[in-house]
Amino acid sequence: MLVREAMTVPVVTVLDDDEVAHAARTLLHHRISSVPVLDAAGHLVGMLSESDLLRERLGSDPRSREMDRDGDSGDGAAPPRTVAEVMTTRPLTVEPRTDLATAAALLLDHGIHAAPVCDGRRLVGILARRDVLRTIAHPDEDVRAAALARLAEDLPGQPWRVEVEDGVVTLDGVHDPGQRRIAAVLLRTVPGVVHVSGVDAHVSIDQPVGRSRP
């Protein structure tokens, strides 16, 4: 799958001059852990996470420790007020045509929960770990139905038989090696398919495979 087939749209965003409290309420209201930050021109300038909001934002309660002799609470400077003061700049981004497996590896390797999806400078979606999980959580019967529909659309008129167990697809019914390899490539684009068993699937994804798709 490609990132564009799994990403979340439309995207919840905040502005860099929004107040921190507003951004915190946005995360809570939408039940998300991070949000892209835009400037006044609509360009992506950062990423704001729960960690960013909590860092240096909470003042200490004077009841939790003794006041010093001069009565100074030791709170120091006022906490950050705007999103621009706490956001992470230069966030990791991915493109819509990036392979989903590659994007998921980037999320894990960088220890982040979500990445903005950008087409040039334009924000077009967001990819979270939950979006990736959703692609592998489809029931086997739904995956089988989608797999058969894909084969009927792109390789019509052939007696394909498909079995699915825990996302692993087993192909049968057509014995031509070339057709089976093409079918394997097609099935790897079906949400919920984690592997196509018993087929040499090393065929270029750019090779024409039936009718063109938008």
C-alpha positions, 0 to 999 in steps of 0.5 A: 500500500501507499501512504495516500491509501492509509493516511487520515484526511482531512487533517486537524491542524493548529496555527503557530500563534495559537495559544498553548491552552487552545492547542491542548484542548484541540488534542483532547477534543479530537483524541489525538496525540499530535497535530501539524502546525501551520503558519498564516500562509498555510505552510507546515512549520512544525509538529505539536505533540502532547510531550511538547505541551507538557514540557515546561508548561506546568508550574510546581505546587508550593505545597509540594515543597517548602518555600525558601526563607525569603518567601520566593516560590522559585517558579521562575519565568512564565511558561510558554504561551504560544504554539510556536514556543513549544512546537517541534520545528522541521518535523519528519514528513512523508509523501503520498506515494511513499510505500506504507511499509517504509513510512511505518519504519520511519515512524518507529525508527524516529520514535514518533506517533504521526507524520504529516503527509506533504505534496510539495509544500501542501499538507494533504494528510497525516499518517499515524501509527494507528492508521498503519495498524488499521490496515492490518486489522481487517477481518479475513473474510473482508480481505478475501472479498476485496482480493477477489474483487481486485483480481476480477477487476484487473485480471478478469475472466480467470478462475482465481481461488483465494484463501486468507488466514491472518492476512496471508493470502494463498492463491490457486485456480490459475497456474500460469506463473506470469499471471500468478506473479502479477496477481501477487503484486495486485493483492499486495495493494489490498488493505489487510494483505500482509503476505501472498503465499507460494508465489514469486512476487518479485515483479515490478509494481510499475509493470502494466497489470490489467486496466490502468487505475486512477 
